Amino acid sequence: MGDTAQSGAKGHTSAPLVGYLLLVPEGTDPAELFVKDRPRPEIRPVAAADSHPVRQTGVRQTGDDVVRIDTARHLAEVNGRELDLTYLEFALLAHLVLHPHHVHSRDQLVAAVWGYAHIGDGRTVDVHISRLRRKLGEAHRHRIVTVRRVGYKYVPDQQESPNAALCARP
């Protein structure tokens, strides 16, 4: 019968089932949320924009106004020049730029950008980072910094130096 309500023995119809995704802090036992006679943490709906940085609306700029991300228009600019990015390159750059100075492991980036269902490895992230650096150009490629044995971070005010150049290459 598909999405329509099912009829019971006496002709009554049942309401369609609705599923919910419940996000809880790491280390929390979801079963504890439903135990009677216990205080419960605040449970609030999360909009799709809150759960995925690429879906946020509006313009968010870095502190130095060099790299700008407009998630509403799916647009990335460097010094006013629009970048020609694939969907995943945009998502990766947006995630890094919207979380400056935060070190992201390859696994965290895969989960945030590709989604949990993505089958792949950290090398996929390395390839996309390399492409992003190339598209940012020589003057700004150093803003995506490699943190050896950990992952990557975006540093909006990163100054080019001999050491930064060595660390910024994957």
C-alpha atoms as one frame of an Amber mdcrd trajectory, in Angstrom:
protein
   0.000   0.000   0.000   3.018   2.300   0.027   2.705   5.507   2.051  -1.056
   5.260   2.608  -2.564   4.285   5.929  -3.320   0.600   6.376  -6.817  -0.618
   7.095  -7.490  -2.708  10.159 -10.005  -5.562  10.555 -12.930  -3.162  11.153
 -11.985  -0.652   8.473 -10.087   1.661  10.826  -6.962   3.226   9.436  -3.700
   3.587  11.304  -1.551   6.680  11.151   1.702   6.439   9.188   4.816   5.875
  11.245   7.300   8.709  11.668  10.951   8.111  12.569  13.202  10.487  14.475
  16.964  10.732  14.680  18.117  11.447  18.211  21.570  12.985  18.632  23.088
  12.694  22.098  26.488  13.763  23.453  29.252  11.186  23.180  29.308   8.881
  26.181  25.582   9.310  26.864  23.488   6.175  27.070  20.352   6.950  25.007
  18.341   4.520  27.146  18.935   6.831  30.147  16.889   9.526  28.390  13.732
   7.431  28.718  14.012   6.151  32.319  10.975   7.196  34.382  11.314   9.369
  37.499  14.687  10.820  36.497  15.462  14.350  35.435  15.915  14.504  31.694
  18.231  16.791  29.781  16.636  19.411  27.582  15.581  17.828  24.313  15.068
  20.244  21.466  14.585  19.803  17.744  17.650  20.482  15.643  17.146  22.112
  12.272  18.960  20.589   9.319  21.146  23.714   9.149  22.427  23.038  12.676
  23.578  19.539  11.865  25.490  20.194   8.653  27.648  23.286   8.152  27.195
  23.407   4.394  23.428  23.812   4.776  23.689  26.922   6.949  22.355  30.088
   5.389  23.954  33.491   5.077  27.491  34.653   4.557  30.179  33.777   7.029
  33.538  35.441   6.564  36.915  34.580   7.965  38.599  37.042  10.300  40.849
  38.433   7.584  38.154  38.723   4.873  40.354  36.897   2.355  38.382  33.659
   2.050  34.615  34.114   2.105  32.023  31.342   2.201  28.413  32.004   1.247
  26.580  28.805   2.080  23.212  30.134   0.915  24.522  30.664  -2.614  27.057
  27.805  -2.431  29.854  30.238  -3.256  33.473  30.508  -2.139  35.683  33.510
  -2.894  39.329  34.354  -2.375  40.077  38.097  -2.441  36.786  38.613  -4.287
  37.625  35.981  -6.924  35.055  33.177  -7.146  36.531  29.694  -6.842  35.439
  26.947  -9.221  34.836  24.145  -6.703  33.121  20.791  -6.888  30.339  20.089
  -4.391  32.686  18.151  -2.076  35.512  20.690  -2.384  33.074  23.437  -1.387
  31.741  21.385   1.530  35.267  20.651   2.761  36.449  24.260   2.460  33.259
  25.566   4.086  33.662  23.157   7.000  37.280  24.176   7.567  36.653  27.920
   7.158  33.584  27.892   9.412  35.687  26.236  12.147  38.980  28.186  12.021
  41.962  27.020  14.102  40.148  23.765  14.936  42.125  20.641  14.059  39.981
  18.082  12.234  41.075  14.479  11.873  40.578  12.844   8.490  37.826  10.677
   9.985  36.041  13.766  11.339  36.227  15.422   7.935  34.917  12.305   6.182
  31.993  12.159   8.623  31.223  15.893   8.351  31.614  16.289   4.587  30.990
  12.893   2.986  28.632  11.578   5.653  28.815   8.466   7.811  27.776   6.221
   4.937  30.879   7.141   2.914  33.173   4.213   2.266  36.735   5.360   1.847
  39.851   6.317   3.680  41.803   9.367   4.774  43.570   9.497   1.440  40.342
  10.821  -0.081  40.589  13.819   2.248  44.262  14.329   1.345  43.438  14.452
  -2.370  40.644  16.992  -1.841  42.858  19.135   0.410  45.526  19.120  -2.284
  42.991  20.264  -4.889  41.680  22.982  -2.554  45.184  24.317  -1.945  45.791
  24.459  -5.687  42.531  26.353  -6.239  43.235  28.756  -3.359  46.411  29.696
  -5.176  50.022  30.101  -4.133  49.274  33.185  -2.037  46.661  31.451   0.144
  47.300  27.703   0.010  49.166  27.902   3.330  45.902  28.738   5.157  45.023
  25.036   5.163  47.612  23.617   7.527  48.535  19.967   7.873  48.818  18.814
  11.481  51.043  15.792  11.097  49.544  12.463  12.154  46.268  14.220  13.068
  44.590  16.021  10.167  44.024  19.574   8.954  43.018  23.001  10.175  42.179
  26.313   8.542  44.167  29.281   9.838  42.796  32.535   8.413  45.693  34.682
   9.587  48.456  32.160   8.851  51.541  34.034   7.638  53.684  32.445   4.960
  56.998  31.317   6.411  59.521  28.617   5.495  58.209  26.405   8.324  54.552
  27.027   7.422  55.259  26.049   3.826  56.743  22.736   4.962  53.865  21.979
   7.333  51.167  22.980   4.871  51.990  20.306   2.315  50.386  16.882   2.786
